[in-house]
Amino acid sequence: MVARQIQILSGALLYYGLVLPLSYLPLRILYVLADFLFALFCTLLPYRKRVIDQNLQIAFPNLSVEERQQIRKDFYRYFSDLLVESVKNLSISKKQLLQRMQLENPEILEEIKALNKPILLVAGHYNNWEWLITAQASWFKQPSYGIGMPLSHPFWNQNLTERRERFGLKVVHAQNYQEAFEAKNPIVLVLADQAPSSPTECLWIPFLHQNTPVIFGPEYMANKYDCAVVFVSLSNSNRGNYNVKLEVLVKDSKNLTYQELTQLHVQKLEQQIIDNPARWLWSHKRWKHQKPANWSELSATLRQKFETKFRNHA
């Protein structure tokens, strides 16, 4: 109990004493801090350098060492900006946020609304996903939700959740994802590129030159709630400004075969990364699991369960 109180107090001191006040500074000043962080990452504090280099070796085996080192350096530049932009996200106004997160094809919003069904937005940890989460509800008239895992620190989880929700989004714990579909025709965002917790309860799909475990949640939810699926791509036009593009991948998920939907959104993310590799989150341990030796048997069982639940009702 005492340890928990100390944890909350220390989190509050850091949040209210440093991070929140920093967020009220103009971005042009925060980018000076980002420049300093970038210099540290490139010299004295090479943040998760081993993990980044291992990931880049796996993803781009045909590149030279020098080319991969340049991607790492470019990643540090992007990551430094991402950190200060995430701080700014705590207090940025709705007007400024939407100026910096430009919806490239707003005409698609009417098409999405006309589908008259739940919409599953699928994206990755690419470019500034924090601003995407906060801005999402501003583009849609339907109820907006974001599904994710809570932070381990209770104080930070509560306060960051409140900040993400202030423009209309509702954050839902992944274990309680059903809550997001209780509203009529919700817009539900999932960042689908995190590593699954288990190498057996997932799909294994070729991704960046490596058999990669991918969460099955988006495909399961799309079939369970009869969702249309929209891929969200983020491109960086210049420092602190992003273009958001929505692309309907499928209007009726039940018309697709098992794994097809997952393969579609994974391929979209993969192409983004190939086009501009530095702006993906290389510092996380994306390939920490090994493919199970009995995957053929496990895969057959998972497929049978899926088809029994969602396809064999005729």
Buried (B, 14 or more C-beta within 10 A) or exposed (E): EEEEEEBBEEBEEBBEEEBBEBBEBEBEEBBEBBBEBBEBBBEEEBBBBEBBBBBBEBBBEEBEEEEBEBBBBBBBBBBBBBBBBBBBBBBBEBEBBBEBBBBBEEEBBEBBBEBEBBBBBBBBBBBBBBBBBBBBBBBBEBBBBBBBEBBEBEBBBBBBBEBBBEBBBBBBBBEEBEEBBEBEBBBBBBBBBBBBEEBBEBBBBEBBEBEBBBBBBBBBBBBBBEBBBBBBBBBBEEEBEBBBBBBBBBBEBEEBEBBEBBBBBBBBBBEBBEEBBBBBBBBBEBBEBEBBEEBEEBBEEBBEEBEEEBEEEE
